Amino acid sequence: MLFFKTASFFATWVDVDFAEYCKKVDNRAVKKNCTIPYWLNVKAEKAGINFSKVLQEALLEVLGASE
């Protein structure tokens, strides 16, 4: 990264773990298998609940994370 100031300039080096950065910004969908009781599945489907969205929101809450 270069910063310019009038006629002189200086450069600064930044150490970046590119592999770790890629993991943090990778937003690909990953298919997971989840088992729930039959009766709960019936109720949730009747209510039109989006299972993926509910699972994502719950995981974010439990982890104290944001998107």
C-alpha positions as CSV (number, residue, x, y, z in Angstrom):
1,M,0.0,0.0,0.0
2,L,1.5,3.4,-1.0
3,F,0.7,6.7,0.6
4,F,1.8,9.9,-1.3
5,K,2.4,13.2,0.4
6,T,3.6,16.1,-1.8
7,A,6.9,15.3,-3.6
8,S,8.0,12.6,-1.2
9,F,6.4,9.2,-0.4
10,F,6.8,6.2,1.8
11,A,5.7,2.6,1.5
12,T,4.4,0.4,4.3
13,W,4.3,-3.4,4.3
14,V,1.3,-5.2,5.6
15,D,1.4,-8.9,6.6
16,V,-1.8,-10.6,5.6
17,D,-2.8,-14.2,6.0
18,F,-4.6,-14.5,2.7
19,A,-5.9,-18.0,3.3
20,E,-7.6,-16.9,6.6
21,Y,-9.0,-13.8,5.0
22,C,-10.5,-15.9,2.2
23,K,-12.2,-18.1,4.8
24,K,-13.8,-15.1,6.5
25,V,-15.2,-13.5,3.3
26,D,-16.2,-16.7,1.6
27,N,-20.0,-16.6,1.4
28,R,-20.7,-19.8,-0.5
29,A,-23.6,-21.9,0.5
30,V,-22.8,-25.2,2.2
31,K,-25.3,-28.0,2.4
32,K,-25.8,-29.5,5.9
33,N,-28.0,-32.4,7.0
34,C,-30.1,-31.7,10.1
35,T,-32.4,-34.1,12.0
36,I,-35.5,-32.8,13.8
37,P,-38.6,-34.6,15.2
38,Y,-41.3,-35.4,12.7
39,W,-44.0,-33.5,14.5
40,L,-41.8,-30.4,14.5
41,N,-41.2,-30.7,10.8
42,V,-44.9,-30.9,10.2
43,K,-45.6,-27.8,12.2
44,A,-42.8,-25.8,10.7
45,E,-43.8,-26.7,7.1
46,K,-47.4,-25.7,7.8
47,A,-46.2,-22.4,9.1
48,G,-44.1,-21.9,6.0
49,I,-40.8,-21.6,7.9
50,N,-37.6,-21.4,5.9
51,F,-35.4,-23.9,7.7
52,S,-32.1,-22.6,6.2
53,K,-32.8,-19.0,7.3
54,V,-33.9,-20.1,10.8
55,L,-30.7,-22.2,11.2
56,Q,-28.5,-19.4,10.0
57,E,-30.1,-16.8,12.3
58,A,-29.9,-19.2,15.3
59,L,-26.2,-20.0,14.6
60,L,-25.3,-16.3,14.4
61,E,-27.1,-15.6,17.6
62,V,-25.5,-18.5,19.5
63,L,-22.0,-17.5,18.2
64,G,-22.6,-13.8,18.9
65,A,-21.6,-13.1,15.3
66,S,-22.9,-10.9,12.6
67,E,-23.0,-11.5,8.8
